[in-house]
Amino acid sequence: MEKDNLENQPNRRNFLKIGLIAGGSIAAGTFAISKILTQDKKTESGIKKTVFTQDGKVFTADQSHLHDYEAPPVSNEEARKGIPNKKFVMVIDEAKCDGCKKCTDACQAMHYTESDREWIKVFKMQDANATAPYFFPKPCFHCDNPPCTKVCPVNATFKRQDGIVLIDNERCIGCRSCMVACPYSTRFFNWSHPKEQPGLADIAYSPERSIPRRMGTVEKCDFCPDMIRQGKMPACVSSCPMDAIYFGDQNEDAVTNGSGVTVKFSQLIEDNAGYRHLEELGTDPRVYYLPPKNRKYPKPDMDAVGKEKNEKKPMDMGDMQMSK
Amino acid sequence: MVNEKYNLKNEIETVREDCLKPTRRWGRSTRIWIGCLLIVISWGLYCYIHQLRAGLGVTAMRNYVSWGLYISTFVFFIGISHSGTLVSAILRITKQEWRRPITRSAELLTWVSLLFGGIMPIIDLGRPDRIANLVIFGRIQSPLMWDIISICTYFVGSSVFLFLPMIPDMALCRDRLSVCDTRFKKFRKWLYTKMAIGWKGTKSQWHRLEKSMTIMTIIIIPVAVSVHTVVSYIFAMTLRPGWNSTVFGPYFVAGALYSGSAGVILGMAAFRKLYHLEKYITPRHFDLMGRLVLALTLIYAYLNLNEYWIPAYKMATAEGHLLRDLFSGSYSTVFWTLQFGTVLLPIIILSIPKGRRPLMLAITCIIIVAGAWVKRYIIVVPTLLHPFMPIQEVPNDWSSYFPNYVEFSITAACLAGIFLVITLFSKLFPMMAVWEVEEGILIEHDKQAAIELRLKREAEEAKTNGEHSGTGTEPIVQPT
C-alpha cells in the first residue's frame, strides 16, 4: 500500500518479509501501473482506509477502490542522493551458481531489456588452463572508486551515498566515455530507437527505474533501487533458484538470498574466503564473490565456450581466457 | 644605387603579384575540384542526417567497440593540427629565416584540421541535441571536458595566430583590389576591408603586430602541447590494456608532430605545384622540412618502442592478450606494416639526401600521414576488443569491428571539408605571408648591402695599409 511505503522506510525486517512475498510476483509486472480509483464499479467492501495521496494529503476511500499501486518515481535529486544510511552490497556464490541464467531472464523481464542486453550476464570462466572452471554471474559492480562516473563530462552517471551507481538518461549526451572506462564491460548503449513495449514510453522516468530508455544514451544494471524502495529484492536475487545471490546492506552487515535467508555479510565473506573480481584494478566493487569450492552443480563445459569462441572470431576474445 | 633600389622594388612587386595571382583566377579545374568536394560533403551530410534520425546503430559500432573511426579520426585531425604551431611558432621563435614562405599554409592547416577535428566527437555523440549539457552540467573532472577546454583554447589561439600575420596582407589585397579584375569584387572589397581592420602600415601598427605575434608565438606552443596531451588522456585515464600507459601524453604529442609536419610538407608541395611557387618554396625548404620530419619521426619511433616494448617484455595478463593480437594475431599485418612501413621506412628514406627532394619527400609524407591515421585506429579499436571480461555469447557484430559506409562517408566528408576550406582560403587569400617574404628579401638585401659595405671598407683599409705591409687582407665574410 502506498501508505506503508510512505511511512516506513524499508528497514531490514520489513525488507526481508516483503522480499519473500515479492519473490514470485516480480516478473509479473511491477510496472503494470493501475489507477488508484478504477472506473468499473466494484462491490464496495465497506472497509474504509485512510491513505496519503502523492502530494501528502490525507484521503479516505473504500478498500475495494484502492489498488496495489507502485510508488511514483522519486525525484531526480532524491535519485541522485540515494537511500539514506544504506550501503548496498551483493554477494554471489560461485559454488551455488549452475549457470541457469534465470537471473538474466528475470532482470530482462523486469527492465524490459532486449535479449542481447544482459545487465547481469553469466560468464563461463576459467582463469587458467589448469584451474577450475566456474559460472560467473556479473552485474554492475557499483564500484566505490568507479572509473565510469569519473569520466562522465555531464554528471549523467553518478555514485550515490548508498553505494549505487546510476545513469540519468535524460542528461546523458551519449559520448560513451563511461563505456570505454568500465573495465567490466557492464554498460550498454542504445544505438538505435529502443524497441519499447507499448505504454512503457509514457512512464514517468527516474534514474532509479532506467525506463523508458532513450536512444543515444547508456544503460546498465542499477541494483533495482525502485524495488529496494518498495522493500523488495532486486530481480536477479529473488529469481535465483539456487539462492546463489545475496543482497543487503553493508551497514547492517546483513545479506539475504532469494529464499529470504539472511546471513551476516562479514561472516559469509570470512567463512567462504569471499573476494572481489579483478581486485588489482582498485575499483573497489560492491559485489563480492564466494569461490566455487564444493560445487553443487556440474562445472561449465569450457570446450563448448572455446569452440563457440573460435567460430566467432579467430583471435583472443578476452583476458580471462578460458580455453586452450 | 638607384638601379639597385629599383631592382629591390621590382623584386617585391613580383612577390606580391605571385602571391596574389592565385586569388584572382577561378580556373575550371578549381570549380570541378570544389564541385567534387561538395558532392562528397553532401553525401556525408545525408549520411549524418540518417545517423541522427536512426541513431548510431547505423554505424558499425556496437557495445564492445563503442569508439571507432570517428574517435580515431578525431585524434588524427587534432594531430595534424600540431603542424602549424610547430612549423610556424617554433621556427619563428628560433628565427629560422626559411620558414617565411610556409608559415601561412602551416597555420591554415592547423586551423582547419582543428575545426574538423573538433567536429568529430560531436558526430560521435549519441545525443548531439544535448550538447548544451556540457555547459549546464559540465564536470571539470572529466578528461573529455579537458579536451573541450584545451581544444577550444587552441582553436581561438590558432585563429588569432592565423589572423594576425594576415592583417598586412589583407590591407595589400584591399589596396590592390581596385586595380585588378577579380570575381566577387564587392564581397572581396568588404571582406578585405573588414579583415585588414584599418591597417595602414604605420610604424606603431607594425610595432603592435610584432609584439602581439611574439606573445602569441609563446602562448600557442604550450597550448598545442596541452591539446594533444589531454586528447591522449581520454584513453590513458582508463584502466584498459593498451591505453593504461603513462607514456601516452608524450606519445600522442610526438605522433601529432610527426604526422602534422608531414602534413605541412604535403601542403607545401601541393601549393608549390598548383600555384607555381617554385621560386619561393625551393628544394632547400623541402630538405630542411625533411630533416625536421626525420627528427620527429625518430622521437616518435623512440616513444613507440617504449609504448610496446615495455609491456611486451612483461606480457601481463590483460596487456598480453592485446599485444599478442597486435604482434601475431588478427591485427599483426596492419601493426607491422605501420611499424616498418610508416615509421622505419620514412626514417631510412629521410636519412638519405635524395629522399628529401620534393617529390620523394612528398611521397614519404603521404605514407606518414596515412600511416598516422591508421595508427590512431590501431590505438583505439583493438583495445576495445580486448576487455577484461571475456566476450561470450554476444551477437556476431559486437565482437568485431570494421567501419561501415556511414562512418566512411561522414569521415570522408570531413576530410573533403578540410580540403574545401583550404581551397576557398587559397582562392581568397594569399597562401604565402606576403609581408613576411618581403621582410625576408629586405633582410637578405640588408645583409647583402652590409657585406658589400664591409668589403668596400676592407678594401679601402687594405689600400691604405698596403703601402706598409704589401699584402691585402682577405675579406672575412664571403658574400653568399
HADDOCK unambig.tbl for C-alpha pairs under 7 A between the chains (distance, minus, plus):
assign (segid A and resid 116 and name CA) (segid B and resid 394 and name CA) 6.80 0.50 0.50
assign (segid A and resid 147 and name CA) (segid B and resid 238 and name CA) 6.99 0.50 0.50
assign (segid A and resid 150 and name CA) (segid B and resid 141 and name CA) 6.75 0.50 0.50
assign (segid A and resid 150 and name CA) (segid B and resid 142 and name CA) 6.20 0.50 0.50
assign (segid A and resid 151 and name CA) (segid B and resid 142 and name CA) 4.39 0.50 0.50
assign (segid A and resid 151 and name CA) (segid B and resid 143 and name CA) 6.13 0.50 0.50
assign (segid A and resid 152 and name CA) (segid B and resid 142 and name CA) 5.73 0.50 0.50
assign (segid A and resid 153 and name CA) (segid B and resid 134 and name CA) 6.65 0.50 0.50
assign (segid A and resid 153 and name CA) (segid B and resid 138 and name CA) 5.66 0.50 0.50
assign (segid A and resid 153 and name CA) (segid B and resid 139 and name CA) 5.09 0.50 0.50
assign (segid A and resid 153 and name CA) (segid B and resid 142 and name CA) 5.02 0.50 0.50
assign (segid A and resid 153 and name CA) (segid B and resid 144 and name CA) 6.05 0.50 0.50
assign (segid A and resid 153 and name CA) (segid B and resid 145 and name CA) 5.83 0.50 0.50
assign (segid A and resid 154 and name CA) (segid B and resid 133 and name CA) 6.25 0.50 0.50
assign (segid A and resid 154 and name CA) (segid B and resid 134 and name CA) 5.69 0.50 0.50
assign (segid A and resid 154 and name CA) (segid B and resid 137 and name CA) 4.89 0.50 0.50
assign (segid A and resid 154 and name CA) (segid B and resid 138 and name CA) 4.71 0.50 0.50
assign (segid A and resid 154 and name CA) (segid B and resid 139 and name CA) 5.63 0.50 0.50
assign (segid A and resid 155 and name CA) (segid B and resid 137 and name CA) 6.58 0.50 0.50
assign (segid A and resid 155 and name CA) (segid B and resid 139 and name CA) 6.50 0.50 0.50
assign (segid A and resid 173 and name CA) (segid B and resid 125 and name CA) 6.55 0.50 0.50
assign (segid A and resid 173 and name CA) (segid B and resid 126 and name CA) 6.13 0.50 0.50
assign (segid A and resid 173 and name CA) (segid B and resid 127 and name CA) 4.72 0.50 0.50
assign (segid A and resid 173 and name CA) (segid B and resid 128 and name CA) 6.70 0.50 0.50
assign (segid A and resid 173 and name CA) (segid B and resid 130 and name CA) 5.71 0.50 0.50
assign (segid A and resid 173 and name CA) (segid B and resid 131 and name CA) 6.67 0.50 0.50
assign (segid A and resid 174 and name CA) (segid B and resid 125 and name CA) 5.23 0.50 0.50
assign (segid A and resid 174 and name CA) (segid B and resid 126 and name CA) 4.04 0.50 0.50
assign (segid A and resid 174 and name CA) (segid B and resid 127 and name CA) 5.37 0.50 0.50
assign (segid A and resid 175 and name CA) (segid B and resid 124 and name CA) 6.96 0.50 0.50
assign (segid A and resid 175 and name CA) (segid B and resid 125 and name CA) 4.94 0.50 0.50
assign (segid A and resid 175 and name CA) (segid B and resid 126 and name CA) 6.26 0.50 0.50
assign (segid A and resid 176 and name CA) (segid B and resid 66 and name CA) 6.80 0.50 0.50
assign (segid A and resid 181 and name CA) (segid B and resid 238 and name CA) 4.96 0.50 0.50
assign (segid A and resid 181 and name CA) (segid B and resid 239 and name CA) 6.72 0.50 0.50
assign (segid A and resid 183 and name CA) (segid B and resid 239 and name CA) 6.44 0.50 0.50
assign (segid A and resid 183 and name CA) (segid B and resid 240 and name CA) 6.48 0.50 0.50
assign (segid A and resid 183 and name CA) (segid B and resid 387 and name CA) 6.63 0.50 0.50
assign (segid A and resid 183 and name CA) (segid B and resid 388 and name CA) 5.93 0.50 0.50
assign (segid A and resid 184 and name CA) (segid B and resid 388 and name CA) 6.13 0.50 0.50
assign (segid A and resid 184 and name CA) (segid B and resid 389 and name CA) 5.71 0.50 0.50
assign (segid A and resid 185 and name CA) (segid B and resid 387 and name CA) 6.88 0.50 0.50
assign (segid A and resid 185 and name CA) (segid B and resid 389 and name CA) 6.73 0.50 0.50
assign (segid A and resid 188 and name CA) (segid B and resid 63 and name CA) 5.91 0.50 0.50
assign (segid A and resid 189 and name CA) (segid B and resid 63 and name CA) 6.32 0.50 0.50
assign (segid A and resid 191 and name CA) (segid B and resid 55 and name CA) 5.65 0.50 0.50
assign (segid A and resid 191 and name CA) (segid B and resid 56 and name CA) 5.04 0.50 0.50
assign (segid A and resid 191 and name CA) (segid B and resid 57 and name CA) 4.29 0.50 0.50
assign (segid A and resid 192 and name CA) (segid B and resid 54 and name CA) 5.90 0.50 0.50
assign (segid A and resid 192 and name CA) (segid B and resid 55 and name CA) 4.62 0.50 0.50
assign (segid A and resid 192 and name CA) (segid B and resid 56 and name CA) 6.36 0.50 0.50
assign (segid A and resid 192 and name CA) (segid B and resid 57 and name CA) 5.01 0.50 0.50
assign (segid A and resid 193 and name CA) (segid B and resid 54 and name CA) 6.75 0.50 0.50
assign (segid A and resid 193 and name CA) (segid B and resid 55 and name CA) 6.74 0.50 0.50
assign (segid A and resid 215 and name CA) (segid B and resid 55 and name CA) 6.72 0.50 0.50
assign (segid A and resid 216 and name CA) (segid B and resid 55 and name CA) 6.53 0.50 0.50
assign (segid A and resid 216 and name CA) (segid B and resid 126 and name CA) 3.93 0.50 0.50
assign (segid A and resid 216 and name CA) (segid B and resid 127 and name CA) 5.40 0.50 0.50
assign (segid A and resid 217 and name CA) (segid B and resid 126 and name CA) 6.37 0.50 0.50
assign (segid A and resid 312 and name CA) (segid B and resid 396 and name CA) 6.65 0.50 0.50
assign (segid A and resid 315 and name CA) (segid B and resid 325 and name CA) 6.79 0.50 0.50
assign (segid A and resid 315 and name CA) (segid B and resid 329 and name CA) 6.21 0.50 0.50
assign (segid A and resid 315 and name CA) (segid B and resid 330 and name CA) 6.38 0.50 0.50
assign (segid A and resid 316 and name CA) (segid B and resid 321 and name CA) 6.59 0.50 0.50
assign (segid A and resid 316 and name CA) (segid B and resid 325 and name CA) 6.93 0.50 0.50
assign (segid A and resid 317 and name CA) (segid B and resid 386 and name CA) 6.28 0.50 0.50
assign (segid A and resid 317 and name CA) (segid B and resid 390 and name CA) 5.87 0.50 0.50
assign (segid A and resid 317 and name CA) (segid B and resid 391 and name CA) 5.55 0.50 0.50
assign (segid A and resid 318 and name CA) (segid B and resid 386 and name CA) 5.19 0.50 0.50
assign (segid A and resid 318 and name CA) (segid B and resid 387 and name CA) 5.73 0.50 0.50
assign (segid A and resid 318 and name CA) (segid B and resid 388 and name CA) 6.03 0.50 0.50
assign (segid A and resid 318 and name CA) (segid B and resid 389 and name CA) 5.91 0.50 0.50
assign (segid A and resid 318 and name CA) (segid B and resid 390 and name CA) 3.97 0.50 0.50
assign (segid A and resid 318 and name CA) (segid B and resid 391 and name CA) 5.89 0.50 0.50
assign (segid A and resid 319 and name CA) (segid B and resid 317 and name CA) 6.46 0.50 0.50
assign (segid A and resid 319 and name CA) (segid B and resid 318 and name CA) 5.04 0.50 0.50
assign (segid A and resid 319 and name CA) (segid B and resid 321 and name CA) 6.10 0.50 0.50
assign (segid A and resid 319 and name CA) (segid B and resid 386 and name CA) 6.74 0.50 0.50
assign (segid A and resid 319 and name CA) (segid B and resid 387 and name CA) 6.69 0.50 0.50
assign (segid A and resid 319 and name CA) (segid B and resid 388 and name CA) 5.16 0.50 0.50
assign (segid A and resid 319 and name CA) (segid B and resid 389 and name CA) 6.47 0.50 0.50
assign (segid A and resid 319 and name CA) (segid B and resid 390 and name CA) 6.16 0.50 0.50
assign (segid A and resid 320 and name CA) (segid B and resid 388 and name CA) 6.66 0.50 0.50
assign (segid A and resid 320 and name CA) (segid B and resid 389 and name CA) 6.39 0.50 0.50
assign (segid A and resid 320 and name CA) (segid B and resid 390 and name CA) 6.07 0.50 0.50
assign (segid A and resid 321 and name CA) (segid B and resid 390 and name CA) 6.97 0.50 0.50
